Amino acid sequence: MDRCGACLAAPPAFDAAVAAVDYAWPWDGLVGHFKFHAALDLAPALTERIAAAWHARHLDTPHWLLPVPLASERLRERGYNQAWEIARRLASRIGGTADARLLVRLRDTAHQVALPPDRRAANVRGAFAVAPEGLARLRDARVVLVDDVMTTGATAAEIAAVLKQAGVRDVTVAVLARTPRPGD
């Protein structure tokens, strides 16, 4: 498996990450419509891109696909969790069971996009937990953590650490888009 220099220097809690596209034109606009303007009709096509990236990497079939939980205020504003819309469709394409109840958000946090990269990890620290009913189900499981965009990886790393502490064997992050690092 390929690892970036940053991951070699400071390995994240997740074991692998799969991103279908760079978060750049035209994908940034499509993700924005999907995420902020209820363009749920885009979900199947966006999910298909992630599934293609997954299969190109020849990754193992997961046991569980867990969407990153939204803050309650954002869920009320949007009316849906874009990560769940992807996860529930992705399960039929890569295998495993999607479940939005096994991972919970304990507290609302500031929007990550509004924070400088060096403050994002602190913003999400302690914000997530495995639901009590998920502890037995997730023990020794292969989990795919699903989100729409990964920028610094702070949210994914925090959740992966929580999942590993709960006994999850392997955490792979699957996102539609990955924000390129400066200079990439």
VEXKEKE-846865 format. One record per residue: x, y, z of N, C-alpha, C, O in turn. Coordinates in pm, whole numbers, padded with zeros to 5 digits, always signed. Each point is the difference from the previous one (the first is absolute). Last residue first. Layout:
N
XYZXYZXYZXYZ/...
This chain:
184
+00095+01973-00450-00038-00124-00072-00062+00033-00134-00038-00090-00075/+00171+00426+00401+00110-00051-00081-00031-00128-00073+00076-00041-00088/-00354+00144+00517+00069+00104-00076+00120-00059-00074+00081-00072+00059/-00465-00269+00031+00091+00077+00083+00064+00110-00083+00012-00016-00122/-00510-00189+00015+00144-00016-00025+00083+00087+00095-00040+00110+00037/-00443-00329+00065+00059+00129-00030+00149-00019-00024+00071-00050+00087/-00458-00317-00174+00111+00030+00089+00058+00134-00042+00036+00018-00116/-00535-00315+00044+00105+00093-00042+00102+00022+00110-00032+00001+00119/-00316-00337-00083-00014+00037-00140+00121+00082-00044+00062-00028-00103/-00005-00330+00496-00058+00132-00025-00014+00021-00150+00070-00060-00081/+00061-00321+00501-00042+00012-00140-00072+00133-00017-00101+00027+00065/+00454-00312+00300-00080+00119-00027-00032+00002-00148+00089-00015-00083/+00033-00397+00441+00032+00061-00127-00095+00118-00019-00120-00013+00020/+00295-00331+00401-00083+00113-00042+00055+00055-00131+00114+00044-00008/-00093-00515+00356+00053+00072-00114-00098+00111-00039-00120-00024-00009/+00057-00251+00409+00127-00051-00052+00062+00091-00104+00121+00024+00002/-00449+00093+00434-00005-00018-00145+00138-00040-00049+00101+00058+00041/-00231+00058+00425+00032-00135-00043-00012-00027-00148+00012-00114-00043/-00057+00532+00319-00116-00087+00021+00022-00142-00051-00089-00084+00010/+00414+00425-00072-00013-00018+00145-00117-00091+00035+00000-00065+00104/+00056+00189-00555+00105-00094+00041-00005-00026+00151+00020-00113+00044/-00313+00439-00220-00038-00135-00045+00104-00104+00042-00037-00109+00045/+00132+00561+00039-00114-00043+00084-00040-00142-00037-00025-00082+00088/+00349+00284-00357+00055-00029+00133-00109-00049+00095+00022-00094+00077/-00156+00240-00502+00073-00126-00009+00060-00039+00134-00003-00117+00038/-00204+00538-00075-00098-00109+00002+00069-00135-00008-00040-00094+00068/+00316+00473-00101-00066-00004+00131-00097-00116+00009+00000-00075+00098/+00205+00159-00514+00096-00053+00097-00061-00011+00139+00023-00098+00071/-00279+00298-00416+00018-00143-00024+00096-00062+00101-00025-00110+00049/-00031+00576-00037-00124-00068+00041+00015-00150-00016-00034-00076+00091/+00395+00338-00244-00015+00009+00145-00125-00073+00049+00006-00074+00098/+00187+00157-00560-00013-00134+00057-00022-00001+00150-00001-00106+00061/+00035+00477-00403+00119-00032+00079-00001-00143+00052+00104-00054+00037/-00448+00132-00353+00096+00108-00021+00128-00032+00077+00098-00043-00061/-00551-00227-00157+00104-00003+00102+00100+00109-00036+00054+00005-00111/-00610-00133-00009+00128+00065-00030+00096-00020+00116-00040+00005+00117/-00384-00237-00121+00000+00058-00134+00137+00055-00038+00048-00025-00111/-00125-00410+00439-00026+00144+00003+00004+00052-00143+00036-00073-00093/-00003-00421+00419-00041+00067-00123-00025+00148+00025-00066+00038+00097/+00334-00508+00098-00052+00127+00046-00026+00084-00124+00092+00025-00078/-00046-00571+00167+00024+00109-00093-00069+00122+00059-00121+00000+00023/+00312-00486+00208-00094+00111-00012+00045+00097-00108+00119+00031-00012/-00056-00560+00236+00058+00089-00101-00106+00106-00027-00111-00032-00043/+00153-00252+00524-00059+00020-00133+00089+00084-00090+00086+00075+00045/-00066-00221+00446+00078-00076-00098-00054+00012-00142+00025-00087-00083/-00357+00283+00414+00122-00064+00048+00059-00090-00108-00068-00087-00054/-00360+00331+00029+00120+00052-00066+00130-00066+00042+00103+00018-00065/-00543-00126+00252-00005-00018-00146+00130+00039-00068+00040-00062-00099/-00105+00132+00570+00015-00143-00032+00004-00023-00150+00075-00085-00048/-00144+00535+00192+00126-00055+00052+00021-00146-00037+00107-00036-00050/-00499+00333-00041+00097-00031-00104+00125-00068+00050+00076-00056-00080/-00445+00225+00351-00045-00118-00074+00097-00039-00111-00011-00109-00057/+00095+00506+00318+00011-00122+00081-00042-00127-00075+00062-00105+00017/+00141+00507-00298-00123-00019+00075+00010-00130+00080+00061-00096-00047/+00366+00389-00087-00075-00116-00049-00123-00012+00089+00010+00004+00122/+00222+00479-00207+00006-00122+00081-00072-00112-00075-00081+00025-00089/+00288+00542+00054-00064-00120-00054+00015-00118+00097+00092-00005+00082/+00101+00454-00020-00132+00029-00055-00077-00124-00044-00120+00009-00030/+00592+00073+00215-00106-00035+00095-00141+00021-00051-00096-00008+00077/+00447+00259-00352+00043-00091+00106-00114-00022+00099-00057+00096+00053/+00067+00207-00444-00081-00123-00001+00039-00099+00110-00064-00104+00014/+00287+00534-00066-00143+00029-00014-00086-00126+00011-00109+00004+00056/+00588-00021-00073-00050+00039+00133-00150+00025-00004-00069-00026+00098/+00284-00063-00508+00002-00120+00086-00055+00032+00139-00077-00079+00055/+00128+00438-00368-00111-00091-00031-00002-00124+00090-00107-00044+00041/+00428+00430-00079-00097+00000+00110-00111-00102-00020-00086-00016+00087/+00450+00112-00405+00063-00042+00125-00096+00000+00119+00039-00043+00109/-00176+00193-00559+00031-00143+00009+00057-00046+00133-00032-00110+00046/-00293+00533-00052+00129-00029-00063+00035-00148+00021-00040-00060+00099/-00479+00202-00116+00117-00002+00088+00129-00019-00079+00001-00066-00104/-00460+00057-00069+00024+00135+00052+00127+00009+00084+00041+00109+00039/-00210-00522-00223+00047+00085-00109+00032+00141+00047+00080+00070-00062/-00279-00397+00355+00143-00022-00022+00056+00096-00105+00112+00048+00012/-00531+00058+00314+00026-00050-00136+00150-00013-00020+00074+00095+00023/-00236-00139+00476+00008+00105-00102+00022-00066-00136+00055-00109-00009/-00304-00194+00355+00131+00063-00010-00008+00113-00101-00094+00007-00080/-00242-00348+00424+00018+00078-00122+00137+00066+00005+00051+00032+00107/-00136-00498+00150-00020+00145+00012+00018+00064-00136+00071-00051-00087/-00071-00423+00141-00031+00036+00139-00027+00148+00017-00074+00041+00090/+00015-00414-00504+00068+00126+00030-00045+00042+00138-00120+00013+00025/+00143-00536-00232-00078+00118+00040+00091+00121+00020+00117-00013+00033/-00175-00524-00264+00094+00106+00030-00081+00125+00031-00090+00036-00076/-00142-00421-00040+00108-00059+00080+00106+00101+00043+00075-00025+00093/-00480+00083-00386-00026+00007+00144+00115-00049+00086-00004+00016+00122/-00065-00013-00620+00024+00137+00048-00018+00013+00150+00009+00110+00054/+00125-00510-00437-00079+00027+00120+00038+00138+00054+00116+00026+00031/-00039-00425-00464+00004+00140+00040-00090+00020+00121-00112-00050+00004/+00388-00398-00197-00128+00055+00045+00019+00144+00043+00087+00031+00082/+00190-00377-00458-00011+00050+00137-00138+00058+00027-00085+00010-00089/+00306-00004-00411-00029-00099+00102-00002+00063+00138+00034+00117+00017/+00015+00107-00451+00128-00059+00046-00020-00109+00105+00096-00065+00041/-00469+00294-00266+00103-00005-00103+00130-00067+00046+00070-00060-00081/-00459+00148+00361-00042-00095-00104+00105-00015-00109-00004-00097-00076/+00078+00411+00426-00004-00136+00054-00040-00102-00107+00056-00110-00004/-00067+00585-00074+00130-00063-00020+00001-00144+00049+00071-00084-00056/-00447+00371+00127+00009-00044-00140+00130-00077-00025+00002-00095-00078/-00076+00285+00501-00107-00100-00022+00000-00051-00143-00040-00114-00025/+00352+00458+00151+00027-00129+00065-00107-00104-00032+00032-00115-00030/-00083+00574-00120+00104-00074-00072+00015-00141+00058+00000-00098-00075/-00294+00384+00288-00053-00020-00135+00100-00076-00086-00039-00081-00085/+00170+00216+00517-00092-00114+00005-00055-00029-00139-00015-00116-00038/+00280+00496+00087+00083-00120+00015-00086-00126+00007+00039-00105-00052/-00248+00532+00041+00055-00036-00130+00088-00125+00008+00005-00077-00095/-00428+00217+00398+00144-00011+00018+00058-00050-00132-00028-00113-00041/-00443+00415+00147+00060-00129-00035+00149+00006+00029+00059+00108+00008/-00341+00267+00064-00106-00100-00009+00051-00138-00038-00079-00094-00010/+00288+00561+00096+00001-00068-00130-00118-00095-00018-00055-00013-00109/+00109+00260+00522+00008+00095-00112-00016-00069-00134-00077+00045-00085/+00105-00311+00480-00128+00073-00008-00001+00096-00119-00101+00009-00070/+00501-00229+00157-00098-00097-00047-00138+00066-00011-00074-00025-00096/+00422+00273+00282+00016-00013-00144-00098-00099-00059-00048+00018-00112/+00053+00037+00581-00044+00124-00064+00011-00009-00153-00090+00045-00071/+00255-00404+00336-00147+00006+00000-00052+00126-00068-00101-00005-00070/+00563-00213-00085-00044+00073+00119-00151+00017-00009-00054+00016-00110/+00252-00433-00151-00009+00146-00006-00033+00057+00136-00060-00067+00085/+00328-00410-00214-00123+00063+00049+00007+00153-00009+00103+00061+00030/+00131-00438-00349+00039+00098+00101-00128+00067+00048-00073+00056-00082/+00021-00549-00107+00014+00139-00042+00050+00086+00115-00030-00027+00116/+00110-00511-00223-00053+00095+00097+00018+00142-00052+00112+00041-00030/-00107-00600-00108+00023+00132-00056-00070+00099+00091-00122-00007+00018/+00308-00541+00041-00087+00114+00026+00044+00123-00077+00119+00022-00020/+00096-00446-00041-00117-00046+00074-00103+00112+00009-00119-00022-00018/+00470-00015-00404-00013+00038+00141-00118-00070+00066-00089-00054-00067/+00428-00098-00349-00139+00035+00029-00010+00035+00148+00045-00077+00085/+00426+00150-00335-00087-00104+00055-00141+00052+00022-00022+00120+00020/+00339+00097-00407-00010-00006+00146-00098-00109+00043-00090-00037-00076/+00295+00234-00368-00011-00142+00038-00004-00019+00151+00072-00084+00055/-00058+00496-00352+00102-00026+00104-00002-00146+00047+00088-00041+00075/-00407+00206-00390+00132+00017-00063+00113-00030+00099+00109-00039-00041/-00561+00047+00191+00031-00122-00075+00136+00008-00068+00069-00101-00014/-00223+00486+00243+00014-00111+00094+00045-00126-00074+00097-00065+00038/-00215+00441-00293+00131+00020+00065+00029-00114+00097+00113-00047+00009/-00535+00050-00210+00102-00028-00101+00140+00016+00059+00089-00082-00027/-00454+00202+00297+00004-00145-00019+00108-00038-00102+00072-00098+00019/-00161+00554+00047+00071-00057+00116+00013-00150-00016+00106-00057+00027/-00356+00279-00352+00141+00040-00010+00081-00059+00115+00112-00048-00020/-00579-00005+00024+00061-00087-00100+00147+00033-00019+00081-00091-00023/-00347+00367+00297+00032-00127+00066+00069-00095-00097+00091-00073+00039/-00258+00474-00210+00115+00027+00086+00046-00128+00070+00120-00026+00012/-00510+00003-00272+00117+00020-00086+00126+00026+00084+00107-00050-00033/-00528+00005+00263+00042-00124-00067+00125+00016-00085+00088-00086+00004/-00265+00481+00221+00057-00103+00087+00037-00129-00073+00110-00051+00024/-00340+00467-00190+00141-00024-00034+00059-00118+00078+00104-00053-00039/-00547+00224+00113+00002-00073-00125+00143-00029-00048+00021-00087-00084/-00127+00362+00464+00013-00143+00029-00004-00086-00125+00040-00117+00003/+00019+00623+00141+00004-00063-00132+00023-00150+00018+00100-00055-00046/-00141+00450+00376-00089-00117-00007-00007-00062-00139-00107-00046-00042/+00401+00410+00209-00119+00038-00075-00092-00119-00027-00080+00003-00094/+00520-00015+00324-00066+00119+00054-00131+00036-00069-00073+00086+00051/+00353-00484-00163+00009+00018+00144-00087+00114+00053-00063-00015+00105/+00098-00090-00579-00045-00119+00073-00012+00027+00149-00098-00039+00064/+00285+00374-00335-00144-00014-00027-00058-00118+00077-00108+00009+00058/+00574+00051-00028-00072+00109+00064-00150-00007-00022-00078+00020+00094/+00357-00323-00322-00007-00033+00143-00076+00109+00075-00081-00031+00087/+00165+00114-00537-00097-00109+00015-00015-00040+00146-00112-00021+00048/+00441+00341-00153-00134+00053-00022-00108-00105+00018-00104+00027+00059/+00555-00159-00039-00031+00085+00116-00140+00060-00012-00072+00010+00099/+00256-00268-00461-00052-00078+00112-00036+00086+00120-00097-00031+00070/+00302+00131-00518-00137+00043+00027-00060-00064+00126-00113+00029+00039/+00525+00162+00032-00100+00010-00105+00000-00126-00083+00107-00051-00032/+00065-00037+00509+00031+00108-00093-00108-00002-00108-00086-00088-00003/+00260-00245+00382-00100+00103+00027+00039+00125-00078+00061+00093+00054/+00059-00606-00205+00052+00117+00070-00114+00099+00021-00088+00013-00085/-00033-00537+00051+00043+00114-00081+00069+00104+00088-00012-00003+00122/-00124-00431+00051-00032-00019-00142+00060+00110-00087+00048-00027-00110/+00136-00195+00581-00070+00119-00049-00021-00016-00150+00092-00037-00073/+00063-00257+00546-00034-00007-00141-00078+00125-00034-00101+00031+00063/+00454-00245+00350-00099+00098-00045-00017-00014-00150+00096-00020-00075/+00100-00271+00552+00008+00035-00141-00106+00105-00029-00094+00020+00078/+00180-00161+00369+00094-00088-00067+00021+00032-00148+00106-00026-00056/-00224+00357+00505-00064-00086-00100+00107-00075-00078+00115+00043-00009/+00009+00273+00342-00063-00116+00063-00068-00091-00100-00022-00118+00029/+00449+00414-00185-00132+00026+00057-00057-00127+00062+00055-00109-00020/+00483+00245-00038-00110-00083-00048-00133+00035+00067-00007+00014+00122/+00463+00248-00228-00095+00000+00112-00123-00081-00041-00098+00058-00047/+00475-00056-00241+00059+00074+00112-00088-00005+00124+00050-00013+00112/-00202-00179-00519+00117-00074+00045+00061+00065+00124+00043-00069+00093/-00397+00285-00306-00049-00119+00070+00114-00089+00048-00012-00067+00102/+00110+00451-00363-00055+00043+00129-00048-00120+00080+00017-00004+00122/+00137-00071-00564+00109+00033+00092-00050+00041+00136+00059-00037+00102/-00371-00292-00380+00059+00130-00026+00109+00026+00104+00007-00068+00103/-00162-00420-00295-00016+00093+00113+00069+00130-00035+00110+00002-00057/-00315-00496-00190+00076+00124-00006-00029+00085+00122-00114+00010+00046/+00093-00557-00077-00084+00117+00000+00089+00125+00000+00096+00008+00077/
